Amino acid sequence: MKKIIILTVLLYSFLGYGQEYTLWLSGKGTHDIIIPTSQAPYRSIRRIYYKSLTPPYLVNDEAIRDTGIHDIQSNSSFPLKARYELSYTPNFNGVFETKIGSINLKKFESVFVGCELEEAGKTGFGPSEIRHYTNYNYPVHIFQWAIVLPKYVQPSIINSERTLTDKLFISQENIFTDPVIDVPYVKWQYQTNLTTFFWKDFPPSIQNKFPMNHTIEDILVDEMTPLKDIKTIRVRMVLSPPPSRGYKKNFLGFYEEQDIMMPVVYSEIFKFNIFDASPQLQEPVVTQKTSCNYNKDGSFTLNFNRDLNLGESLAITLYIQNSITGEYDIIADGGQILNISSLQNKSYTWPNPLPADSYVVKYQSHSGSLSGTDASWNSLEPSNPFVIAKAASVDFSATSHSDESCYDTNDGYIEIQATGEASRTYFYQYSIDGGVNYINWLPFSNANKTILSGLGKGNYKIKVKDNKGCLARN
């Protein structure tokens, strides 16, 4: 006889953390079969209605689904509920008996619906009670195989770039905090830019792991090709249920028990570019003072441990310290340079003039285009703070000496002493008509000291500047 049953393989179930999940199904959601017995053909009609799937719905929020990957509503709690209806008639007399039951769908749990195959010739047909099994090790005619798995999504272009030591999935929507387990009959596969015509299974130790928390290097550990030659990797998940046992007509037209292959289900393909690790910043950041204490033209230079590779660009975001909160805020105007294609001797000097203040930078290398608001910036650690200082202000003192030997002899003098940035030289000019006219700029006779000699009696107005053009403002 045939006993209609619901069979479940219980693996694990965990509390959700807000991530998205999907329902994978292999087999039809409705089934109408004829099973020969020793007494008469047996006809069975089966339907499964899944709750908490996304529309379209068949009844209320229930849906019948066939082979494929189906979205689960994001606000769903686990376990998910499913309702099944099994109708049967032993003798094709037009009268069906129906049994209605329910099952729970837990994360990473395989649930299969089908008929257990027993010895032919026995009497008494009909749906039996729901049974749970821990192993798939007996002949069974599976109608539909179901499992709840994480919903992985293709990262954005910038978020799909990896180094060998990066985890495969690092963007927030692909981070699942469920304990990692092995999920039978679901495996991970990959291709590289060097093996585009066939798929390879992940190494045995990680090929059935969910959630997937391993690095690119872990995935490629068995590759014979030098890893430096691998520039892209494509990955997918595959559900391959075990063969079902059932009755099919043979070439003579008689029903016989045989293997029936379940549909294989494939996820979308996730693509990643593999790069060398981003250039490492060699701190401390080298800063350049403002040219004058009142100017806003400071700068800084970032030194890295290597140059950029072909096709690799560098993006830098600059943050300035908020004088009120003490936090660092992105500079709204000119604070991001996203596509630096080359370095000068492994260095990059900020091109935009900056006021004296405290700063930090974030940076990342990438290929293609990168948005300044891309979420990838949130995961980056800033540099240590660095300060662009003001240049020392130019100042001077002037001491007059009136030791004229005669009334009409111009032999008075004024001694000027200047202070400011070390190593700079100084210039002076003066006016004897209250600042209307000045003589041309003259250099100091010594590094920071000079004497104006041959002066007659009068009032002198003096200006001093350094060789960078910075004026003393006294």
LOVO-817709 format. One record per residue (C-alpha): residue in three letters; x, y, z. Coordinates in steps of 0.02 Angstrom, whole numbers, padded with zeros to 5 digits, always signed. Example, Ala and Ser with C-alpha at 12.3 -4.5 7.8 and 13.67 -1.06 7.14 Angstrom:
// residues 2
ala+00615-00225+00390
ser+00684-00053+00357
This chain:
// residues 474
met+00000+00000+00000
lys+00048+00182-00010
lys+00042+00294+00141
ile+00032+00480+00103
ile+00147+00566+00226
ile+00239+00726+00261
leu+00423+00689+00293
thr+00539+00815+00372
val+00726+00813+00403
leu+00753+00921+00555
leu+00922+01008+00556
tyr+00924+01170+00655
ser+00817+01322+00686
phe+00874+01491+00749
leu+00797+01656+00794
gly+00803+01784+00654
tyr+00899+01948+00663
gly+00808+02046+00529
gln+00898+01976+00378
glu+00804+01919+00224
tyr+00773+01736+00186
thr+00703+01637+00039
leu+00607+01476+00016
trp+00689+01354-00105
leu+00572+01225-00185
ser+00610+01075-00294
gly+00455+00997-00370
lys+00279+01052-00407
gly+00162+01131-00281
thr+00017+01027-00347
his+00025+00844-00393
asp-00098+00724-00472
ile-00033+00545-00483
ile-00095+00370-00517
ile-00014+00230-00416
pro-00048+00048-00463
thr-00088-00071-00320
ser-00137-00254-00309
gln-00320-00208-00304
ala-00348-00052-00408
pro-00263+00106-00467
tyr-00245+00234-00331
arg-00264+00417-00374
ser-00191+00555-00264
ile-00203+00744-00278
arg-00092+00848-00166
arg-00074+01036-00139
ile+00037+01137-00022
tyr-00006+01316+00025
tyr+00141+01416+00095
lys+00112+01565+00207
ser+00221+01721+00224
leu+00280+01718+00044
thr+00272+01875-00061
pro+00122+01898-00179
pro+00035+01838-00283
tyr-00073+01744-00160
leu-00199+01608-00195
val-00298+01611-00032
asn-00278+01753+00092
asp-00089+01761+00116
glu-00060+01582+00058
ala+00024+01534-00104
ile+00058+01377-00204
arg+00233+01380-00278
asp+00329+01266-00395
thr+00516+01235-00420
gly+00615+01394-00391
ile+00672+01520-00260
his+00532+01619-00179
asp+00545+01775-00073
ile+00484+01771+00105
gln+00402+01927+00176
ser+00534+02028+00267
asn+00430+02043+00426
ser+00401+01856+00441
ser+00444+01760+00598
phe+00508+01582+00601
pro+00454+01447+00586
leu+00348+01484+00433
lys+00181+01396+00418
ala+00121+01289+00274
arg-00044+01200+00248
tyr-00064+01045+00142
glu-00216+00959+00069
leu-00210+00777+00017
ser-00356+00704-00079
tyr-00366+00524-00136
thr-00484+00394-00208
pro-00440+00210-00207
asn-00555+00153-00347
phe-00585+00298-00465
asn-00763+00303-00404
gly-00766+00493-00407
val-00770+00507-00218
phe-00615+00586-00142
glu-00566+00583+00038
thr-00466+00734+00095
lys-00346+00762+00237
ile-00287+00935+00287
gly-00130+00961+00391
ser+00007+01085+00424
ile+00196+01092+00435
asn+00324+01214+00502
leu+00468+01277+00395
lys+00620+01321+00498
lys+00782+01401+00440
phe+00905+01279+00361
glu+00777+01138+00378
ser+00738+01019+00235
val+00555+00972+00222
phe+00493+00848+00093
val+00317+00791+00051
gly+00283+00623-00027
cys+00230+00440-00016
glu+00325+00306+00076
leu+00342+00154-00037
glu+00289-00008+00045
glu+00265-00186-00011
ala+00138-00207-00150
gly-00020-00308-00118
lys-00066-00236+00050
thr-00238-00160+00072
gly-00296-00003+00157
phe-00254+00160+00075
gly-00260+00339+00130
pro-00164+00480+00210
ser-00074+00436+00369
glu-00014+00546+00510
ile+00128+00672+00489
arg+00297+00594+00527
his+00467+00669+00560
tyr+00630+00587+00509
thr+00810+00634+00546
asn+00887+00546+00397
tyr+00842+00523+00216
asn+00883+00338+00202
tyr+00729+00248+00138
pro+00637+00242-00029
val+00512+00379-00042
his+00416+00463-00182
ile+00449+00648-00155
phe+00328+00773-00228
gln+00412+00931-00166
trp+00571+00970-00070
ala+00579+01135+00028
ile+00713+01226+00126
val+00732+01403+00197
leu+00900+01484+00158
pro+00977+01659+00175
lys+00935+01781+00038
tyr+01101+01838-00033
val+01102+01985-00154
gln+01229+02046-00280
pro+01330+02187-00200
ser+01355+02353-00288
ile+01508+02370-00400
ile+01617+02447-00267
asn+01554+02324-00135
ser+01594+02177-00247
glu+01781+02207-00243
arg+01880+02088-00134
thr+02056+02048-00083
leu+02105+01868-00050
thr+02087+01893+00137
asp+01914+01973+00126
lys+01760+01873+00165
leu+01650+01832+00015
phe+01501+01926+00086
ile+01537+02085+00183
ser+01397+02209+00142
gln+01266+02229+00276
glu+01122+02148+00182
asn+01226+01990+00160
ile+01285+01970+00340
phe+01186+01836+00432
thr+01218+01804+00616
asp+01142+01630+00625
pro+01263+01497+00690
val+01354+01415+00544
ile+01298+01238+00502
asp+01311+01111+00361
val+01155+01101+00253
pro+01142+00933+00161
tyr+01101+00936-00025
val+01138+01123-00041
lys+01313+01170-00095
trp+01416+01318-00152
gln+01505+01321-00321
tyr+01622+01445-00405
gln+01704+01495-00568
thr+01855+01607-00597
asn+01910+01710-00746
leu+02020+01560-00790
thr+01882+01428-00778
thr+01728+01503-00860
phe+01668+01344-00945
phe+01633+01240-00790
trp+01589+01256-00607
lys+01690+01192-00461
asp+01624+01147-00290
phe+01691+01243-00141
pro+01817+01143-00040
pro+01730+00998+00051
ser+01752+01078+00222
ile+01649+01232+00175
gln+01543+01185+00024
asn+01383+01156+00126
lys+01408+01295+00253
phe+01269+01418+00290
pro+01282+01562+00319
met+01438+01582+00212
asn+01571+01672+00317
his+01730+01616+00228
thr+01861+01716+00134
ile+01907+01714-00050
glu+02068+01628-00001
asp+01969+01490+00087
ile+01868+01460-00071
leu+02021+01454-00185
val+02129+01350-00069
asp+02132+01200-00188
glu+02170+01301-00345
met+02324+01246-00440
thr+02333+01413-00532
pro+02433+01551-00445
leu+02307+01655-00350
lys+02383+01816-00416
asp+02317+01769-00589
ile+02137+01754-00528
lys+02050+01922-00553
thr+01866+01876-00542
ile+01761+01746-00453
arg+01579+01698-00482
val+01484+01597-00353
arg+01314+01516-00341
met+01212+01401-00228
val+01140+01237-00291
leu+01001+01132-00216
ser+01018+00951-00277
pro+00891+00842-00186
pro+00921+00654-00184
pro+00828+00548-00312
ser+00647+00507-00277
arg+00572+00334-00296
gly+00408+00318-00389
tyr+00308+00229-00522
lys+00327+00271-00705
lys+00273+00181-00862
asn+00407+00079-00946
phe+00425+00053-01133
leu+00296-00089-01125
gly+00167+00026-01047
phe+00174-00052-00874
tyr+00207+00045-00714
glu+00367+00002-00625
glu+00459+00073-00476
gln+00612+00174-00525
asp+00718+00324-00480
ile+00642+00493-00518
met+00762+00640-00519
met+00709+00796-00426
pro+00733+00965-00512
val+00898+01051-00471
val+00880+01232-00413
tyr+01013+01364-00444
ser+01031+01534-00363
glu+01079+01688-00459
ile+01265+01707-00493
phe+01360+01827-00380
lys+01511+01912-00459
phe+01664+01981-00370
asn+01825+02065-00429
ile+01985+02015-00341
phe+02118+02147-00309
asp+02275+02164-00211
ala+02241+02237-00042
ser+02215+02425-00049
pro+02377+02525-00035
gln+02420+02547+00148
leu+02437+02723+00215
gln+02607+02758+00290
glu+02571+02869+00438
pro+02596+03000+00501
val+02518+03107+00365
val+02640+03240+00303
thr+02563+03413+00322
gln+02604+03582+00245
lys+02568+03739+00347
thr+02468+03882+00277
ser+02583+04003+00185
cys+02534+04146+00302
asn+02448+04140+00469
tyr+02295+04225+00393
asn+02286+04119+00234
lys+02185+03959+00205
asp+02303+03868+00089
gly+02372+03724+00192
ser+02392+03550+00119
phe+02444+03372+00159
thr+02524+03223+00073
leu+02475+03040+00093
asn+02614+02913+00070
phe+02568+02734+00027
asn+02662+02569+00026
arg+02635+02541-00161
asp+02578+02622-00322
leu+02408+02590-00400
asn+02385+02439-00513
leu+02321+02450-00690
gly+02133+02482-00683
glu+02139+02525-00499
ser+02084+02697-00437
leu+02097+02779-00268
ala+01955+02872-00181
ile+01986+02989-00034
thr+01862+03075+00081
leu+01922+03216+00195
tyr+01843+03259+00362
ile+01871+03416+00468
gln+01849+03429+00656
asn+01689+03512+00714
ser+01739+03650+00836
ile+01579+03624+00936
thr+01555+03435+00945
gly+01735+03383+00922
glu+01678+03254+00794
tyr+01745+03247+00617
asp+01625+03301+00478
ile+01648+03274+00293
ile+01698+03433+00201
ala+01546+03472+00097
asp+01633+03566-00043
gly+01785+03482-00119
gly+01804+03353+00019
gln+01797+03201-00094
ile+01908+03148-00238
leu+01843+02982-00303
asn+01944+02931-00455
ile+02130+02956-00428
ser+02210+02852-00565
ser+02393+02869-00519
leu+02512+02913-00378
gln+02675+03009-00384
asn+02809+02897-00311
lys+02676+02810-00205
ser+02615+02979-00140
tyr+02464+03091-00163
thr+02457+03276-00116
trp+02286+03350-00083
pro+02253+03476-00222
asn+02127+03591-00136
pro+02185+03729-00015
leu+02138+03702+00166
pro+02126+03810+00322
ala+02227+03770+00476
asp+02132+03638+00575
ser+02125+03454+00626
tyr+02079+03324+00493
val+02059+03138+00459
val+02044+03045+00294
lys+01959+02887+00236
tyr+02017+02803+00076
gln+01988+02648-00028
ser+02045+02581-00196
his+01917+02525-00325
ser+01882+02495-00507
gly+01741+02571-00607
ser+01636+02711-00535
leu+01609+02752-00351
ser+01478+02862-00272
gly+01529+02983-00136
thr+01380+02924-00034
asp+01414+02738-00060
ala+01382+02637+00098
ser+01557+02564+00086
trp+01626+02724+00167
asn+01535+02680+00328
ser+01639+02524+00356
leu+01808+02611+00333
glu+01916+02663+00478
pro+01982+02842+00470
ser+02166+02886+00479
asn+02240+02955+00638
pro+02201+03141+00657
phe+02327+03260+00583
val+02342+03448+00602
ile+02375+03579+00470
ala+02455+03722+00566
lys+02458+03907+00534
ala+02622+03984+00481
ala+02699+04092+00616
ser+02638+04270+00598
val+02760+04403+00536
asp+02796+04534+00667
phe+02930+04666+00691
ser+02996+04799+00807
ala+03071+04967+00753
thr+03187+05071+00859
ser+03231+05248+00802
his+03397+05333+00836
ser+03408+05523+00818
asp+03593+05562+00832
glu+03604+05690+00693
ser+03768+05786+00708
cys+03690+05944+00635
tyr+03515+06009+00609
asp+03518+05988+00423
thr+03619+05827+00417
asn+03523+05666+00373
asp+03615+05541+00477
gly+03475+05471+00589
tyr+03430+05285+00577
ile+03297+05156+00626
glu+03336+04978+00676
ile+03207+04846+00623
gln+03200+04669+00691
ala+03074+04543+00618
thr+03004+04376+00681
gly+02908+04241+00589
glu+02934+04072+00507
ala+03109+04004+00528
ser+03219+04007+00372
arg+03116+04142+00288
thr+03193+04308+00235
tyr+03116+04480+00256
phe+03086+04640+00160
tyr+03037+04815+00213
gln+02974+04978+00141
tyr+02934+05145+00221
ser+02841+05304+00191
ile+02880+05481+00251
asp+02714+05558+00198
gly+02596+05462+00312
gly+02578+05310+00200
val+02531+05396+00038
asn+02689+05342-00049
tyr+02812+05203-00007
ile+02983+05165-00071
asn+03002+04998-00160
trp+03028+04841-00057
leu+03206+04818+00003
pro+03283+04659+00077
phe+03344+04652+00256
ser+03533+04666+00268
asn+03537+04517+00387
ala+03424+04366+00411
asn+03296+04454+00521
lys+03375+04622+00560
thr+03411+04778+00460
ile+03448+04963+00483
leu+03371+05109+00389
ser+03510+05239+00388
gly+03535+05414+00319
leu+03367+05472+00384
gly+03317+05651+00417
lys+03201+05712+00551
gly+03019+05658+00524
asn+02885+05526+00551
tyr+02913+05360+00461
lys+02782+05227+00423
ile+02859+05053+00399
lys+02794+04891+00323
val+02877+04719+00336
lys+02843+04559+00241
asp+02930+04390+00218
asn+02985+04308+00058
lys+02816+04215+00047
gly+02726+04382+00040
cys+02659+04373+00218
leu+02636+04548+00290
ala+02660+04600+00469
arg+02492+04665+00524
asn+02545+04789+00657
